[in-house]
Amino acid sequence: MRRIAAGVVLIRLFGLSSNDRAEIIANAINEHTNELLGAFTVISSKSIRIRKIT
């Protein structure tokens, strides 16, 4: 059975404080809310990559 994902987020924030991680994640979600649904997203300290799941 094939399942449909609402979206996947991979968080790659090594070596940062918990507060810095939380801020980066919150900003990414707030700025890209509409793009995250149905996408594979990678959040790193320097970039956010969003690719639609087909």
Helices and strands as residue ranges (DSSP letters): E 8-12, H 18-36, E 39-44, E 48-52
